[in-house]
Amino acid sequence: MATYHPDLDLLSEHAAGNLALAPAACVSVHMSYCEQCRRTVGQLQDLGAVLFDALPGEPVAEAQLNAVLARLDETPPLSYAGSPAWAAGKTPAILQRLMSGDFTDLVWKKITSSLSISYLKTGDPNFEFALYHIKAGGKIPEHTHHGSEMTLVLDGGFSDAEGSYHQGDFLLRQPGDTHAPTALQSEDCICLAVLDAPLKFTGWKYRWMNPFLQLQAG
């Protein structure tokens, strides 16, 4: 079960269909692992439908609106028709379409001795959509962010100074955030990363690479 999730604002944007293609795909993949976020998005869509029905000028019935809002605070899990990706042991459907195979069929670009990246095409010209493969115990050199970065753990896990993350966990880094993810010692880690600007390595050993780091969008 995922421990880290998109915040309510991001889920609201997703429910409303306001996210760009690549970020929306990342949130959708997280939802294939996370019943909690599937439930929340469903509730937000119900709320949107109630508000939409009232657009002609009729006020929303207070009891109806309160009933929908109350569902956002429900604790018991609601039923979901389907199995999460991790339970079925399958790659989420949206990734299957983009990958046209499995992880071993992809073209991986070696960045460091521990990190390889495979870039996937979503058709979104403003975001890089890529898979990161970190060897067991391997570390991505410390870096900061010029823009935002969504990260979703697909297999294995990693840690940084702020916590430890496992399959299904979703993280959002903002411009200026700095970290150095390290894969678990026991297994390789594969993550999905969505960026709107290149990373910038901060350590002297890797700074020479920064001028060559370009956003691989499209």
N, CA and C atoms as a LAMMPS dump frame, in Angstrom:
ITEM: TIMESTEP
0
ITEM: NUMBER OF ATOMS
654
ITEM: BOX BOUNDS ff ff ff
-5.0000000000000000e+02 5.0000000000000000e+02
-5.0000000000000000e+02 5.0000000000000000e+02
-5.0000000000000000e+02 5.0000000000000000e+02
ITEM: ATOMS id mol type element x y z
1 1 1 N 0.84 -1.197 0
2 1 2 C 0 0 0
3 1 3 C 0.875 1.247 0
4 2 1 N 0.543 2.214 -0.862
5 2 2 C 1.32 3.436 -0.957
6 2 3 C 1.187 4.27 0.316
7 3 1 N 2.292 4.914 0.703
8 3 2 C 2.32 5.773 1.882
9 3 3 C 2.323 7.244 1.494
10 4 1 N 2.895 7.557 0.349
11 4 2 C 3.007 8.942 -0.115
12 4 3 C 2.116 9.127 -1.345
13 5 1 N 1.345 10.225 -1.33
14 5 2 C 0.308 10.411 -2.339
15 5 3 C 0.337 11.831 -2.905
16 6 1 N -0.274 12.053 -4.087
17 6 2 C -0.513 13.428 -4.542
18 6 3 C -1.394 14.144 -3.526
19 7 1 N -1.177 15.451 -3.361
20 7 2 C -2.02 16.181 -2.418
21 7 3 C -3.405 16.417 -3.031
22 8 1 N -4.322 16.929 -2.21
23 8 2 C -5.708 17.078 -2.64
24 8 3 C -5.834 18.051 -3.813
25 9 1 N -5.008 19.109 -3.826
26 9 2 C -5.064 20.063 -4.935
27 9 3 C -4.713 19.379 -6.252
28 10 1 N -3.679 18.538 -6.218
29 10 2 C -3.254 17.852 -7.437
30 10 3 C -4.302 16.833 -7.881
31 11 1 N -4.876 16.111 -6.932
32 11 2 C -5.937 15.162 -7.277
33 11 3 C -7.168 15.888 -7.814
34 12 1 N -7.439 17.074 -7.288
35 12 2 C -8.578 17.852 -7.779
36 12 3 C -8.349 18.278 -9.227
37 13 1 N -7.132 18.716 -9.534
38 13 2 C -6.805 19.095 -10.905
39 13 3 C -6.913 17.888 -11.837
40 14 1 N -6.494 16.735 -11.343
41 14 2 C -6.589 15.511 -12.142
42 14 3 C -8.049 15.136 -12.378
43 15 1 N -8.847 15.207 -11.325
44 15 2 C -10.262 14.856 -11.444
45 15 3 C -10.986 15.774 -12.424
46 16 1 N -10.559 17.034 -12.474
47 16 2 C -11.198 18.014 -13.344
48 16 3 C -10.667 17.951 -14.773
49 17 1 N -9.628 17.142 -14.996
50 17 2 C -9.042 17.043 -16.331
51 17 3 C -8.178 18.228 -16.697
52 18 1 N -7.622 18.91 -15.683
53 18 2 C -6.837 20.121 -15.933
54 18 3 C -5.337 19.881 -16.024
55 19 1 N -4.87 18.679 -15.714
56 19 2 C -3.44 18.406 -15.779
57 19 3 C -3 18.175 -17.213
58 20 1 N -1.765 18.563 -17.509
59 20 2 C -1.175 18.243 -18.806
60 20 3 C -1.033 16.73 -18.93
61 21 1 N -0.786 16.265 -20.161
62 21 2 C -0.82 14.835 -20.444
63 21 3 C 0.169 14.031 -19.603
64 22 1 N 1.425 14.445 -19.56
65 22 2 C 2.439 13.664 -18.845
66 22 3 C 2.181 13.61 -17.34
67 23 1 N 1.94 14.745 -16.656
68 23 2 C 1.595 14.661 -15.226
69 23 3 C 0.336 13.851 -14.975
70 24 1 N -0.665 13.987 -15.841
71 24 2 C -1.897 13.214 -15.669
72 24 3 C -1.624 11.725 -15.77
73 25 1 N -0.733 11.337 -16.684
74 25 2 C -0.381 9.925 -16.821
75 25 3 C 0.312 9.418 -15.564
76 26 1 N 1.181 10.238 -14.978
77 26 2 C 1.889 9.834 -13.759
78 26 3 C 0.911 9.641 -12.606
79 27 1 N -0.021 10.575 -12.436
80 27 2 C -1.029 10.441 -11.374
81 27 3 C -1.895 9.204 -11.624
82 28 1 N -2.227 8.953 -12.891
83 28 2 C -3.048 7.783 -13.22
84 28 3 C -2.32 6.491 -12.871
85 29 1 N -1.012 6.438 -13.127
86 29 2 C -0.249 5.242 -12.777
87 29 3 C -0.233 5.06 -11.263
88 30 1 N -0.042 6.152 -10.519
89 30 2 C -0.115 6.041 -9.052
90 30 3 C -1.455 5.477 -8.618
91 31 1 N -2.531 5.936 -9.236
92 31 2 C -3.864 5.474 -8.861
93 31 3 C -4.056 3.989 -9.139
94 32 1 N -3.294 3.44 -10.102
95 32 2 C -3.404 2.008 -10.348
96 32 3 C -2.832 1.193 -9.187
97 33 1 N -2.01 1.831 -8.345
98 33 2 C -1.47 1.187 -7.15
99 33 3 C -2.261 1.549 -5.887
100 34 1 N -3.012 2.643 -5.94
101 34 2 C -3.516 3.248 -4.71
102 34 3 C -5.038 3.38 -4.703
103 35 1 N -5.712 2.554 -3.917
104 35 2 C -7.166 2.626 -3.811
105 35 3 C -7.614 3.917 -3.141
106 36 1 N -6.822 4.404 -2.193
107 36 2 C -7.185 5.64 -1.5
108 36 3 C -7.348 6.796 -2.483
109 37 1 N -6.395 6.937 -3.403
110 37 2 C -6.47 8.052 -4.359
111 37 3 C -7.525 7.802 -5.429
112 38 1 N -7.751 6.552 -5.804
113 38 2 C -8.855 6.264 -6.727
114 38 3 C -10.172 6.684 -6.1
115 39 1 N -10.322 6.38 -4.821
116 39 2 C -11.556 6.722 -4.117
117 39 3 C -11.729 8.244 -4.038
118 40 1 N -10.647 8.945 -3.695
119 40 2 C -10.717 10.406 -3.574
120 40 3 C -11.069 11.059 -4.9
121 41 1 N -10.438 10.609 -5.992
122 41 2 C -10.738 11.183 -7.305
123 41 3 C -12.189 10.909 -7.687
124 42 1 N -12.685 9.719 -7.376
125 42 2 C -14.089 9.421 -7.647
126 42 3 C -15.019 10.344 -6.884
127 43 1 N -14.682 10.622 -5.637
128 43 2 C -15.497 11.517 -4.825
129 43 3 C -15.454 12.948 -5.365
130 44 1 N -14.279 13.386 -5.795
131 44 2 C -14.143 14.722 -6.368
132 44 3 C -14.948 14.85 -7.667
133 45 1 N -14.939 13.779 -8.456
134 45 2 C -15.729 13.801 -9.685
135 45 3 C -17.22 13.836 -9.382
136 46 1 N -17.649 13.136 -8.329
137 46 2 C -19.054 13.203 -7.905
138 46 3 C -19.417 14.628 -7.492
139 47 1 N -18.503 15.25 -6.743
140 47 2 C -18.74 16.626 -6.312
141 47 3 C -18.831 17.553 -7.515
142 48 1 N -17.927 17.367 -8.486
143 48 2 C -17.957 18.185 -9.689
144 48 3 C -19.254 18.021 -10.455
145 49 1 N -19.757 16.783 -10.499
146 49 2 C -21.017 16.533 -11.207
147 49 3 C -22.176 17.26 -10.533
148 50 1 N -22.189 17.284 -9.199
149 50 2 C -23.247 17.981 -8.469
150 50 3 C -23.196 19.474 -8.772
151 51 1 N -21.989 20.041 -8.745
152 51 2 C -21.846 21.471 -9.013
153 51 3 C -22.201 21.8 -10.465
154 52 1 N -21.822 20.909 -11.375
155 52 2 C -22.117 21.13 -12.787
156 52 3 C -23.62 21.144 -13.038
157 53 1 N -24.329 20.252 -12.377
158 53 2 C -25.787 20.182 -12.546
159 53 3 C -26.476 21.468 -12.103
160 54 1 N -25.801 22.219 -11.236
161 54 2 C -26.41 23.445 -10.712
162 54 3 C -26.047 24.676 -11.532
163 55 1 N -25.27 24.528 -12.591
164 55 2 C -24.786 25.673 -13.359
165 55 3 C -25.881 26.569 -13.93
166 56 1 N -27.021 26.049 -14.407
167 56 2 C -28.029 26.929 -15.015
168 56 3 C -28.546 28.024 -14.097
169 57 1 N -28.185 28 -12.833
170 57 2 C -28.638 29.054 -11.931
171 57 3 C -29.369 28.521 -10.733
172 58 1 N -29.698 27.242 -10.761
173 58 2 C -30.372 26.645 -9.61
174 58 3 C -29.352 26.399 -8.508
175 59 1 N -29.629 26.804 -7.286
176 59 2 C -28.684 26.547 -6.187
177 59 3 C -28.565 25.053 -5.904
178 60 1 N -27.367 24.648 -5.535
179 60 2 C -27.164 23.25 -5.164
180 60 3 C -27.904 22.963 -3.869
181 61 1 N -28.656 21.9 -3.846
182 61 2 C -29.356 21.52 -2.62
183 61 3 C -28.326 21.291 -1.52
184 62 1 N -28.488 21.972 -0.403
185 62 2 C -27.485 21.926 0.652
186 62 3 C -27.252 20.499 1.154
187 63 1 N -28.323 19.757 1.32
188 63 2 C -28.191 18.388 1.819
189 63 3 C -27.408 17.529 0.83
190 64 1 N -27.66 17.73 -0.476
191 64 2 C -26.97 16.947 -1.494
192 64 3 C -25.484 17.285 -1.515
193 65 1 N -25.163 18.584 -1.463
194 65 2 C -23.766 19.006 -1.479
195 65 3 C -23.036 18.522 -0.239
196 66 1 N -23.662 18.624 0.923
197 66 2 C -23.02 18.177 2.16
198 66 3 C -22.771 16.672 2.146
199 67 1 N -23.676 15.929 1.526
200 67 2 C -23.5 14.477 1.46
201 67 3 C -22.27 14.119 0.633
202 68 1 N -22.078 14.837 -0.482
203 68 2 C -20.906 14.563 -1.309
204 68 3 C -19.629 14.993 -0.607
205 69 1 N -19.649 16.182 0.023
206 69 2 C -18.473 16.656 0.744
207 69 3 C -18.091 15.711 1.878
208 70 1 N -19.087 15.143 2.543
209 70 2 C -18.822 14.24 3.659
210 70 3 C -18.065 13.001 3.205
211 71 1 N -18.294 12.594 1.967
212 71 2 C -17.625 11.392 1.474
213 71 3 C -16.113 11.575 1.396
214 72 1 N -15.656 12.827 1.265
215 72 2 C -14.218 13.072 1.211
216 72 3 C -13.535 12.726 2.528
217 73 1 N -14.304 12.674 3.609
218 73 2 C -13.734 12.363 4.918
219 73 3 C -13.973 10.914 5.339
220 74 1 N -14.545 10.108 4.451
221 74 2 C -14.823 8.724 4.82
222 74 3 C -13.531 7.959 5.062
223 75 1 N -13.551 7.131 6.091
224 75 2 C -12.393 6.3 6.385
225 75 3 C -12.499 4.915 5.775
226 76 1 N -13.64 4.215 5.87
227 76 2 C -13.729 2.86 5.312
228 76 3 C -13.502 2.874 3.816
229 77 1 N -12.69 1.953 3.286
230 77 2 C -12.463 1.915 1.847
231 77 3 C -13.722 1.529 1.099
232 78 1 N -13.954 2.2 -0.029
233 78 2 C -15.08 1.854 -0.878
234 78 3 C -14.662 0.753 -1.84
235 79 1 N -15.622 0.02 -2.35
236 79 2 C -15.293 -1.067 -3.267
237 79 3 C -14.763 -0.51 -4.57
238 80 1 N -13.885 -1.27 -5.214
239 80 2 C -13.297 -0.85 -6.491
240 80 3 C -13.292 -2.039 -7.427
241 81 1 N -13.885 -1.849 -8.598
242 81 2 C -13.97 -2.947 -9.564
243 81 3 C -12.652 -3.077 -10.308
244 82 1 N -11.819 -3.95 -9.852
245 82 2 C -10.524 -4.15 -10.507
246 82 3 C -9.443 -4.345 -9.471
247 83 1 N -8.297 -4.856 -9.887
248 83 2 C -7.191 -5.091 -8.972
249 83 3 C -6.108 -4.055 -9.202
250 84 1 N -5.484 -3.535 -8.135
251 84 2 C -4.365 -2.627 -8.325
252 84 3 C -3.22 -3.34 -9.036
253 85 1 N -2.384 -2.541 -9.699
254 85 2 C -1.329 -3.123 -10.532
255 85 3 C -0.407 -4.038 -9.739
256 86 1 N -0.041 -3.612 -8.513
257 86 2 C 0.919 -4.417 -7.757
258 86 3 C 0.322 -5.752 -7.343
259 87 1 N -0.988 -5.783 -7.072
260 87 2 C -1.622 -7.031 -6.651
261 87 3 C -1.717 -8.018 -7.798
262 88 1 N -1.908 -7.483 -8.995
263 88 2 C -2.017 -8.355 -10.163
264 88 3 C -0.657 -8.761 -10.702
265 89 1 N 0.412 -8.115 -10.19
266 89 2 C 1.75 -8.447 -10.66
267 89 3 C 1.986 -8.005 -12.089
268 90 1 N 1.304 -6.933 -12.508
269 90 2 C 1.4 -6.486 -13.892
270 90 3 C 1.841 -5.027 -13.953
271 91 1 N 2.443 -4.663 -15.085
272 91 2 C 2.754 -3.267 -15.336
273 91 3 C 1.453 -2.517 -15.592
274 92 1 N 1.265 -1.324 -14.985
275 92 2 C 0.037 -0.557 -15.24
276 92 3 C -0.207 -0.374 -16.731
277 93 1 N -1.48 -0.401 -17.127
278 93 2 C -1.847 -0.422 -18.541
279 93 3 C -1.278 0.756 -19.318
280 94 1 N -1.305 1.946 -18.715
281 94 2 C -0.835 3.118 -19.448
282 94 3 C 0.662 3.01 -19.759
283 95 1 N 1.426 2.408 -18.847
284 95 2 C 2.848 2.2 -19.106
285 95 3 C 3.054 1.118 -20.156
286 96 1 N 2.233 0.083 -20.147
287 96 2 C 2.342 -0.958 -21.161
288 96 3 C 2.206 -0.364 -22.555
289 97 1 N 1.285 0.577 -22.707
290 97 2 C 1.092 1.192 -24.027
291 97 3 C 2.292 2.033 -24.434
292 98 1 N 2.869 2.745 -23.48
293 98 2 C 4.006 3.609 -23.796
294 98 3 C 5.298 2.833 -23.992
295 99 1 N 5.432 1.697 -23.317
296 99 2 C 6.672 0.926 -23.362
297 99 3 C 6.725 -0.041 -24.54
298 100 1 N 5.589 -0.538 -24.98
299 100 2 C 5.536 -1.547 -26.046
300 100 3 C 6.415 -2.755 -25.703
301 101 1 N 6.3 -3.205 -24.485
302 101 2 C 7.098 -4.34 -24.016
303 101 3 C 7.267 -4.235 -22.512
304 102 1 N 8.302 -4.872 -21.969
305 102 2 C 8.568 -4.725 -20.546
306 102 3 C 9.864 -3.955 -20.343
307 103 1 N 10.313 -3.85 -19.09
308 103 2 C 11.474 -3.027 -18.783
309 103 3 C 12.731 -3.473 -19.545
310 104 1 N 12.857 -4.772 -19.772
311 104 2 C 14.062 -5.286 -20.438
312 104 3 C 14.072 -4.968 -21.932
313 105 1 N 12.918 -4.601 -22.496
314 105 2 C 12.851 -4.285 -23.922
315 105 3 C 13.178 -2.822 -24.227
316 106 1 N 13.319 -2.005 -23.198
317 106 2 C 13.542 -0.579 -23.401
318 106 3 C 14.998 -0.269 -23.709
319 107 1 N 15.215 0.888 -24.305
320 107 2 C 16.566 1.394 -24.535
321 107 3 C 16.958 2.235 -23.32
322 108 1 N 18.001 1.798 -22.624
323 108 2 C 18.433 2.474 -21.407
324 108 3 C 19.726 3.247 -21.665
325 109 1 N 19.756 4.512 -21.242
326 109 2 C 20.945 5.35 -21.37
327 109 3 C 21.653 5.402 -20.018
328 110 1 N 22.902 4.977 -20.001
329 110 2 C 23.661 4.963 -18.747
330 110 3 C 24.121 6.364 -18.405
331 111 1 N 23.734 6.854 -17.222
332 111 2 C 24.105 8.194 -16.772
333 111 3 C 25.287 8.135 -15.812
334 112 1 N 25.211 7.241 -14.828
335 112 2 C 26.313 6.975 -13.906
336 112 3 C 26.428 5.46 -13.765
337 113 1 N 27.364 5.006 -12.955
338 113 2 C 27.536 3.565 -12.758
339 113 3 C 26.309 2.93 -12.114
340 114 1 N 25.487 3.739 -11.431
341 114 2 C 24.314 3.212 -10.727
342 114 3 C 22.994 3.563 -11.4
343 115 1 N 22.996 4.561 -12.27
344 115 2 C 21.751 5.101 -12.812
345 115 3 C 21.69 4.984 -14.329
346 116 1 N 20.566 4.435 -14.807
347 116 2 C 20.263 4.413 -16.23
348 116 3 C 18.857 4.973 -16.422
349 117 1 N 18.628 5.628 -17.561
350 117 2 C 17.341 6.268 -17.839
351 117 3 C 16.814 5.816 -19.191
352 118 1 N 15.514 5.548 -19.251
353 118 2 C 14.842 5.248 -20.509
354 118 3 C 13.747 6.282 -20.713
355 119 1 N 13.82 7.027 -21.815
356 119 2 C 12.867 8.099 -22.084
357 119 3 C 11.686 7.56 -22.888
358 120 1 N 10.481 7.862 -22.417
359 120 2 C 9.266 7.434 -23.097
360 120 3 C 8.573 8.642 -23.718
361 121 1 N 7.9 8.428 -24.825
362 121 2 C 7.217 9.499 -25.534
363 121 3 C 5.724 9.487 -25.205
364 122 1 N 5.234 10.622 -24.709
365 122 2 C 3.813 10.749 -24.395
366 122 3 C 3.089 11.666 -25.374
367 123 1 N 3.841 12.421 -26.162
368 123 2 C 3.235 13.422 -27.021
369 123 3 C 3.076 14.769 -26.333
370 124 1 N 3.552 14.885 -25.098
371 124 2 C 3.479 16.139 -24.357
372 124 3 C 4.81 16.87 -24.522
373 125 1 N 4.837 18.013 -25.215
374 125 2 C 6.099 18.681 -25.515
375 125 3 C 6.711 19.44 -24.352
376 126 1 N 6.011 19.532 -23.233
377 126 2 C 6.474 20.356 -22.117
378 126 3 C 7.033 19.559 -20.95
379 127 1 N 6.967 18.231 -21.032
380 127 2 C 7.409 17.408 -19.909
381 127 3 C 8.237 16.221 -20.388
382 128 1 N 9.277 15.929 -19.632
383 128 2 C 10.038 14.693 -19.832
384 128 3 C 9.359 13.586 -19.038
385 129 1 N 9.188 12.43 -19.662
386 129 2 C 8.5 11.289 -19.054
387 129 3 C 9.458 10.117 -19.185
388 130 1 N 10.057 9.691 -18.084
389 130 2 C 11.163 8.732 -18.174
390 130 3 C 11.137 7.729 -17.031
391 131 1 N 11.75 6.578 -17.285
392 131 2 C 11.959 5.564 -16.259
393 131 3 C 13.404 5.632 -15.787
394 132 1 N 13.592 5.607 -14.469
395 132 2 C 14.924 5.61 -13.863
396 132 3 C 15.177 4.233 -13.262
397 133 1 N 16.31 3.651 -13.605
398 133 2 C 16.712 2.358 -13.048
399 133 3 C 17.949 2.595 -12.184
400 134 1 N 17.782 2.408 -10.88
401 134 2 C 18.885 2.589 -9.931
402 134 3 C 19.288 1.21 -9.399
403 135 1 N 20.552 0.861 -9.538
404 135 2 C 21.02 -0.432 -9.049
405 135 3 C 20.875 -0.516 -7.532
406 136 1 N 20.689 -1.731 -7.019
407 136 2 C 20.552 -1.939 -5.574
408 136 3 C 21.7 -1.271 -4.834
409 137 1 N 21.356 -0.438 -3.864
410 137 2 C 22.369 0.283 -3.093
411 137 3 C 22.96 1.472 -3.813
412 138 1 N 22.597 1.668 -5.073
413 138 2 C 23.143 2.767 -5.858
414 138 3 C 22.519 4.104 -5.487
415 139 1 N 23.217 5.166 -5.817
416 139 2 C 22.789 6.509 -5.435
417 139 3 C 22.763 7.423 -6.653
418 140 1 N 21.676 8.186 -6.793
419 140 2 C 21.657 9.265 -7.781
420 140 3 C 22.393 10.442 -7.152
421 141 1 N 23.403 10.991 -7.82
422 141 2 C 24.161 12.104 -7.218
423 141 3 C 23.243 13.23 -6.766
424 142 1 N 23.642 13.899 -5.703
425 142 2 C 22.848 15 -5.177
426 142 3 C 22.563 16.014 -6.28
427 143 1 N 21.308 16.433 -6.353
428 143 2 C 20.905 17.374 -7.388
429 143 3 C 19.778 18.251 -6.888
430 144 1 N 19.616 19.373 -7.557
431 144 2 C 18.498 20.261 -7.286
432 144 3 C 17.624 20.316 -8.529
433 145 1 N 16.527 21.057 -8.436
434 145 2 C 15.559 21.075 -9.516
435 145 3 C 15.319 22.494 -10.011
436 146 1 N 15.43 22.686 -11.315
437 146 2 C 15.068 23.971 -11.927
438 146 3 C 13.55 24.12 -11.982
439 147 1 N 12.845 23.018 -12.076
440 147 2 C 11.387 23.029 -12.143
441 147 3 C 10.817 21.987 -11.204
442 148 1 N 9.626 21.49 -11.533
443 148 2 C 8.995 20.472 -10.696
444 148 3 C 9.368 19.074 -11.183
445 149 1 N 9.291 18.108 -10.272
446 149 2 C 9.564 16.713 -10.62
447 149 3 C 8.585 15.812 -9.871
448 150 1 N 7.797 15.051 -10.616
449 150 2 C 6.99 13.987 -10.034
450 150 3 C 7.786 12.695 -10.097
451 151 1 N 7.786 11.949 -9.005
452 151 2 C 8.457 10.656 -8.968
453 151 3 C 7.488 9.617 -8.423
454 152 1 N 7.399 8.488 -9.098
455 152 2 C 6.542 7.386 -8.681
456 152 3 C 7.358 6.109 -8.663
457 153 1 N 7.391 5.429 -7.524
458 153 2 C 8.14 4.173 -7.412
459 153 3 C 7.325 3.049 -8.039
460 154 1 N 7.906 2.395 -9.039
461 154 2 C 7.241 1.286 -9.713
462 154 3 C 7.679 -0.065 -9.178
463 155 1 N 8.945 -0.169 -8.799
464 155 2 C 9.475 -1.452 -8.324
465 155 3 C 10.641 -1.17 -7.395
466 156 1 N 10.789 -1.974 -6.337
467 156 2 C 11.85 -1.737 -5.37
468 156 3 C 11.542 -0.534 -4.513
469 157 1 N 12.56 0.251 -4.207
470 157 2 C 12.357 1.431 -3.382
471 157 3 C 13.645 2.209 -3.236
472 158 1 N 13.531 3.415 -2.657
473 158 2 C 14.705 4.24 -2.416
474 158 3 C 14.462 5.104 -1.19
475 159 1 N 15.512 5.746 -0.735
476 159 2 C 15.394 6.656 0.401
477 159 3 C 16.188 7.916 0.117
478 160 1 N 15.843 8.984 0.829
479 160 2 C 16.649 10.201 0.822
480 160 3 C 16.578 10.791 2.222
481 161 1 N 17.016 12.02 2.39
482 161 2 C 17.074 12.602 3.729
483 161 3 C 15.697 12.789 4.347
484 162 1 N 14.65 12.747 3.522
485 162 2 C 13.306 13.012 4.03
486 162 3 C 12.477 11.766 4.285
487 163 1 N 12.939 10.594 3.813
488 163 2 C 12.138 9.409 4.054
489 163 3 C 12.545 8.235 3.201
490 164 1 N 11.758 7.174 3.303
491 164 2 C 11.967 5.949 2.542
492 164 3 C 10.698 5.666 1.736
493 165 1 N 10.875 5.307 0.471
494 165 2 C 9.75 5.228 -0.455
495 165 3 C 9.724 3.861 -1.136
496 166 1 N 8.524 3.35 -1.309
497 166 2 C 8.357 2 -1.832
498 166 3 C 7.317 1.996 -2.952
499 167 1 N 7.048 0.801 -3.47
500 167 2 C 6.196 0.66 -4.641
501 167 3 C 4.877 1.402 -4.475
502 168 1 N 4.548 2.232 -5.464
503 168 2 C 3.319 2.998 -5.452
504 168 3 C 3.442 4.38 -4.842
505 169 1 N 4.531 4.669 -4.135
506 169 2 C 4.678 5.975 -3.492
507 169 3 C 4.899 7.068 -4.534
508 170 1 N 4.278 8.223 -4.291
509 170 2 C 4.298 9.363 -5.207
510 170 3 C 4.923 10.554 -4.493
511 171 1 N 5.883 11.204 -5.151
512 171 2 C 6.55 12.376 -4.578
513 171 3 C 6.503 13.518 -5.574
514 172 1 N 6.389 14.733 -5.067
515 172 2 C 6.444 15.925 -5.904
516 172 3 C 7.511 16.856 -5.35
517 173 1 N 8.561 17.063 -6.146
518 173 2 C 9.623 17.985 -5.768
519 173 3 C 9.392 19.312 -6.481
520 174 1 N 9.701 20.396 -5.769
521 174 2 C 9.492 21.739 -6.295
522 174 3 C 10.83 22.39 -6.644
523 175 1 N 10.816 23.466 -7.446
524 175 2 C 12.069 24.15 -7.789
525 175 3 C 12.869 24.506 -6.538
526 176 1 N 14.156 24.189 -6.577
527 176 2 C 15.028 24.477 -5.445
528 176 3 C 15.206 23.323 -4.485
529 177 1 N 14.328 22.322 -4.524
530 177 2 C 14.491 21.148 -3.66
531 177 3 C 15.763 20.404 -4.045
532 178 1 N 16.473 19.902 -3.04
533 178 2 C 17.722 19.164 -3.258
534 178 3 C 17.633 17.814 -2.557
535 179 1 N 18.041 16.752 -3.238
536 179 2 C 18.09 15.438 -2.602
537 179 3 C 19.034 14.521 -3.376
538 180 1 N 19.288 13.358 -2.778
539 180 2 C 20.19 12.365 -3.366
540 180 3 C 19.591 10.983 -3.121
541 181 1 N 18.66 10.539 -3.952
542 181 2 C 17.99 9.248 -3.738
543 181 3 C 18.961 8.071 -3.775
544 182 1 N 18.774 7.134 -2.852
545 182 2 C 19.597 5.935 -2.787
546 182 3 C 18.699 4.705 -2.797
547 183 1 N 18.925 3.791 -3.731
548 183 2 C 18.092 2.589 -3.831
549 183 3 C 18.302 1.687 -2.619
550 184 1 N 17.29 0.89 -2.306
551 184 2 C 17.422 -0.079 -1.224
552 184 3 C 18.59 -1.016 -1.511
553 185 1 N 19.218 -1.484 -0.458
554 185 2 C 20.366 -2.382 -0.624
555 185 3 C 19.96 -3.735 -1.192
556 186 1 N 18.698 -4.127 -1.001
557 186 2 C 18.27 -5.482 -1.318
558 186 3 C 17.834 -5.685 -2.764
559 187 1 N 17.475 -4.597 -3.475
560 187 2 C 16.952 -4.769 -4.828
561 187 3 C 17.07 -3.49 -5.639
562 188 1 N 17.082 -3.666 -6.961
563 188 2 C 17.09 -2.517 -7.849
564 188 3 C 15.791 -1.731 -7.691
565 189 1 N 15.846 -0.461 -8.066
566 189 2 C 14.682 0.413 -7.993
567 189 3 C 14.368 0.941 -9.389
568 190 1 N 13.105 0.884 -9.772
569 190 2 C 12.652 1.5 -11.014
570 190 3 C 11.586 2.523 -10.659
571 191 1 N 11.805 3.759 -11.106
572 191 2 C 10.889 4.853 -10.831
573 191 3 C 10.441 5.494 -12.135
574 192 1 N 9.268 6.086 -12.093
575 192 2 C 8.787 6.94 -13.162
576 192 3 C 9.019 8.381 -12.723
577 193 1 N 9.627 9.187 -13.606
578 193 2 C 9.891 10.589 -13.289
579 193 3 C 9.323 11.479 -14.384
580 194 1 N 8.64 12.539 -13.976
581 194 2 C 8.072 13.509 -14.908
582 194 3 C 8.615 14.881 -14.528
583 195 1 N 9.361 15.503 -15.441
584 195 2 C 10.013 16.779 -15.173
585 195 3 C 9.586 17.824 -16.194
586 196 1 N 9.554 19.097 -15.749
587 196 2 C 9.308 20.188 -16.684
588 196 3 C 10.547 21.061 -16.875
589 197 1 N 11.678 20.643 -16.284
590 197 2 C 12.956 21.328 -16.466
591 197 3 C 14.065 20.352 -16.086
592 198 1 N 15.271 20.515 -16.636
593 198 2 C 16.358 19.579 -16.328
594 198 3 C 16.786 19.635 -14.861
595 199 1 N 17.371 18.535 -14.392
596 199 2 C 17.997 18.517 -13.074
597 199 3 C 19.311 19.302 -13.12
598 200 1 N 19.858 19.601 -11.951
599 200 2 C 21.169 20.233 -11.859
600 200 3 C 21.953 19.556 -10.748
601 201 1 N 23.032 18.837 -11.117
602 201 2 C 23.864 18.179 -10.122
603 201 3 C 24.617 19.231 -9.311
604 202 1 N 24.699 19.006 -7.99
605 202 2 C 25.328 19.988 -7.094
606 202 3 C 26.74 19.6 -6.681
607 203 1 N 27.06 18.3 -6.717
608 203 2 C 28.387 17.857 -6.302
609 203 3 C 29.44 18.134 -7.366
610 204 1 N 30.671 18.438 -6.929
611 204 2 C 31.734 18.814 -7.871
612 204 3 C 32.027 17.716 -8.878
613 205 1 N 31.861 16.456 -8.489
614 205 2 C 32.211 15.329 -9.361
615 205 3 C 31.315 15.261 -10.587
616 206 1 N 30.079 15.783 -10.476
617 206 2 C 29.113 15.632 -11.569
618 206 3 C 28.665 16.963 -12.175
619 207 1 N 29.168 18.081 -11.648
620 207 2 C 28.733 19.373 -12.162
621 207 3 C 29.039 19.547 -13.649
622 208 1 N 30.099 18.913 -14.128
623 208 2 C 30.48 19.061 -15.532
624 208 3 C 29.375 18.575 -16.474
625 209 1 N 28.481 17.712 -15.952
626 209 2 C 27.412 17.177 -16.778
627 209 3 C 26.259 18.161 -16.984
628 210 1 N 26.14 19.176 -16.107
629 210 2 C 24.97 20.053 -16.132
630 210 3 C 24.698 20.716 -17.482
631 211 1 N 25.727 21.228 -18.18
632 211 2 C 25.43 21.862 -19.494
633 211 3 C 24.84 20.884 -20.512
634 212 1 N 25.037 19.598 -20.286
635 212 2 C 24.56 18.596 -21.247
636 212 3 C 23.194 18.027 -20.884
637 213 1 N 22.671 18.43 -19.732
638 213 2 C 21.384 17.915 -19.286
639 213 3 C 20.262 18.704 -19.952
640 214 1 N 19.602 18.11 -20.897
641 214 2 C 18.513 18.756 -21.615
642 214 3 C 17.207 18.009 -21.354
643 215 1 N 16.11 18.733 -21.356
644 215 2 C 14.802 18.111 -21.161
645 215 3 C 14.453 17.27 -22.39
646 216 1 N 14.193 15.99 -22.165
647 216 2 C 13.848 15.066 -23.259
648 216 3 C 12.332 14.948 -23.341
649 217 1 N 11.692 16.015 -23.793
650 217 2 C 10.235 16.059 -23.807
651 217 3 C 9.695 15.55 -25.146
652 218 1 N 8.369 15.308 -25.157
653 218 2 C 7.739 14.946 -26.428
654 218 3 C 7.119 13.577 -26.385
